[in-house]
């Protein structure tokens, strides 16, 4: 069966090997594919792997050879799963590869916001400490996490891993989720935003969660509170968060995702006060990407054996 990878660069910019995938059959790997080129590149493929290239219903309809879709990520909203199901095409994702890497990045954002190690280190390199009249200095509040309340929205694998790290720092954990939250106090969503010193988002993007963090919900937060988003950009209304930061409604934000990626230069969070933005890298630790690729290959192998796994449709 012909196999096509539409956009392999983000997963493997050159430090991993595609050999295990190539061993499964004729394989073409594209670093990137423009939406207009998807059909031409995938028309003869029985197996298509995509990360962010959209496979909508109208695209799937133009791929007569297609028998399997593999998503090189956990989120699978880039694929019209219902349209694939109607054709009998399984769609598989990679559900567990980056749990610890993402949780680690949550605290990388948080620690930079409360300690400013990177910021203060940069001032030292410009000569500020050498020229200082005092033996130490800091130019922003330094915040101890011990005793603060960490509010986690979404109690999946990543949310629970973030809670584990929070407890290690002495934080009290509260959570909001559809299901039970063993190990954390389960609270209504608005109460979480009112009570938490740090709010970290770990829920999927659905019609119900899109715009979850808007002006009204931000107004519930403490003026000393911090918002973190390493989940999905559209959970947050970017303009409302920028306005809340400018007004001092909340103290700071750390986000690894934005509503559009790459963002337009006009996105207000790129220049917002006290806002740390990283370019969607929480998932990208080398070990995590290696697990992702290994699982994606195993998914294809399982499909070829007639027993597809990690099927989301």
N, C-alpha and C positions, 0 to 999 in steps of 0.2 A: 504494500500500500504506500502510495506517495504521501510524504509528510512535509508540511510547510510550517515554519515558525515565522510569524508576521513581524514581530518586533522583539528580537532577542537581546538588543544592546543593553537595556537597563539591567536585566538579569545577569548577563554575561558580557561585560565590556572587554573581555579578553583574559581575565584571570581564572576562569573556569574552563572546563572542557565539555564540548558537545558530543564527544565520541560515543558515550553510552546511548545517546539518542540516535546518532547516525547508524549505530549497529542494528537498529530495529527495522531499517528499510531505507529506500531512496528518500533523501532528506535535503531540503533547501532551507537555509536559514538566512533571513533578512534582518539586518540590524534595525531598520525602521521601515514602515509602510504607510504611505499617505492613504487616507480613506478612499480616494479615487482609484487607488491601485489594488485594493484588497481583492476584488473579484478576479482581476487578471492574474494575480499571483496565486490565488487559491483555487482557481477553477478546476484543476486536475487533481487536487489533493483530496484524499480520503480522510486524512488527519490534519487538523489545523490547530496550532497552538498560538494563543494570543495573550498579551499582557494588557495593553490598553487599546489596541485596535478594535473598534466596535464591529461586532457581528450582529447587525440588526436583522429583522425578519426579511426585509427586501434583499439584503445581501445573502443570507442563507438560501433564499429561493433561487439565487443565481449560481449556486454551487452544487451541481447535480451529483458529483462524486463524493460529497462530504458524508462521512460516517461517524466522526467523533470530533469533539471540540475540547481542547484542554486549555484551561485558564492558568496562566503563570502567575497566580496571585491567590489570595483568599477571597477578596471581593470579586464577584462575577457579574456585576450589573452591566459590563460591556457586552454581554451576550444576551440576546433575546432567548432565554431558556425555554419559554413556552413555544416559540416557533421551532426551536430545535426538537423539543419533545414531540411536536406534531409530526415531525419527519422521522421520529424514532432515533434521533441523534443524541446520545448521552453527552452531557456537559460535566466535566470534572474540574474541581479546583484543588488548591493546595492549602489545607485548612490550618496547619499547626506549625509552620516552619519558623516563624519569627517572633514567637511569644516573648522570649526573654530579651531579644534585641530591641523590640519596641518598648518594653517596660524600661529597659536601660536608658533609651532615648528620652522617655518621659522625665526621668530624673536628671538627665543631662540638661534638658531645658530648665527644669525647676531649679537645679543647683546654680546654674548660671544666673537665673533671675534673683535668687536669694543671696548668693555669695559674690557673684560677679568676678569669678576667678579669671576668666578670659578677658573681661573688660579691664580689670585692674592690672593684669599682666601686660596688656597692650600699653597702658599708660607708663608702666615701668620702662618698656622698650623705647618709648619716646623721650626718656630722660627725666621724667617727672620726679621719680624717687631720688635720683642722684641730686636733683636740685631742690629737694624738699627741706624746709626748715625744721621738720619734725622727723622722728624715727619711723613713723608710720602715717598712713592716711587712707581714707576711703571717701568716695564721693557719692555714695548711695547707701540707703539703709541695708544693713546686714541682718538677715533674719534667720533665727534658729527654728528648725522644723519640729523639734521635740515638743510635744504637747499640742501641736496644731491639728486641725481636723481636715482630713483628706476625703473629699467627696468623689466617688467614682460612679459615673453614669454608664451602666452596662457591666454585668458581672460575668462576662465570658472569660476565656483563658487569659487574655491580656489584662483585663480589669483585675482579675485575681492576682496576677503576677505583680501588678503595680501596687496592690494592697500589701503584698508580702514585703516589698521594698519600703513602703510607707511605714509599716510596723517596725522595720529595722531602724528607721530614723526616729522612732518614738511617737509616730503620728496616730491619732485616733481615726478609725476608718468608718465612714458611713457610705451607703451605696443605694442606688436606685436601679431596679431591674424588674422585668416582668415576673421573673421567678424568685425563688428564695435566694438569700445572700448569706450563706453560712460563713461565720467568721467576721461579719460586719453587720452593723445596725442597718436594717432596711428602712428607708424613709421615702416619703413622697418627693417627686422631683423638685417642686418649688421649695420645699423645706430643705432639701440638699443644697440648693443654691443660696438659701438664706444662711445656713449654718456653716458651710465649709469655708475654710481659709484657702484651700486649694481645690479647684474642681478639675477633674481629668475626664475627658470624654473617650468612651470605649464602646460605643454602640454602632450598629450598622446604619447605613444610609437607606432609609425607606421614606415613602411619602409622609409618614407620621413624624419622622425625626428630622426631615429637611427643615432648616431654619429653627431648630430646637433652641439655639442660643441666639436670642434676638434682644431688642432693646428692652422689652418688658422683663425678660428673665434676667438680663444683666443688671437691671435696676434692683433686683432682689439681693444682689451680692453685697458683701461687706466692701467698704472702700479700700481695705487692706488686702483684699482677696486676689488670687491669681487664677487665671483660666488656662488650661492646657488642652490642646487638641492634636492628637496623633492618629486620629481615627479617619474621618472623612471630612473634607473641606466644607461641603454644603451643610453640615450640621450647624455651622455658624454663619450668621449674616455678617459678612465682612465689614460693611459700612457701619453697622450698629456697634460692633466691637471696637472699631477705630474711634467712633464717637464717644463710647464709654471710657476708653483710655484717655482721650483728650480732656474729657470732663472730670476725670478722677473718680468716676463711678466705681471702677475697680482699679487695683494698683498696677497690674501687669498681665501680660499674656505671653505664652510660648506656643507656637503652632508649627507643625511640620507639614500641614496640608492647607490648601486654599480652595476656594470655590471653583476656580479654573486653574489648570496646571498645564504648561507653565502660565503664570499669571500675567495679565496685561500690566504694563508699567504703571497704569493708573490705579491699580488695586490699593485702597487706602491703608491696608495693613503693612505695606512695604515701607511706609514712612510714619507709621503710627507711633505715638509716644509709648515708651516702655513695652514694646512689642518685639519679641525675638522670633524671627521666622527662619526656619531651615527648609531646604529644598526637597522635601518628601524623602528623607533618608533614614527614617527610623527602622525600616525593614531591611536595609541594605548592608548590614554587617556581612563580611565574607562567609562566615559559618552559616548564617541564616540563608544566604543566597545559594550556598552549596546544598543545604537541605531542601530548598525549594526546587532546585533543578533535579536532585535525586528523586524527589517525590513525583515531579512532573513526568519523569521518565518511567517510574514505576506505574503511574496511572496509565500511560500509553501501553506499557507492557501488559497490564491487566486487561485493558480493552482488547488487545490483540489475542489474548488467551480466552476471550469470551466471557470475562467476569469483571466488568468495569467497576472501579472503586472511586470513592470521594465524589459520587455523582450528586449534583445539586438540582437536577431537574427530573 
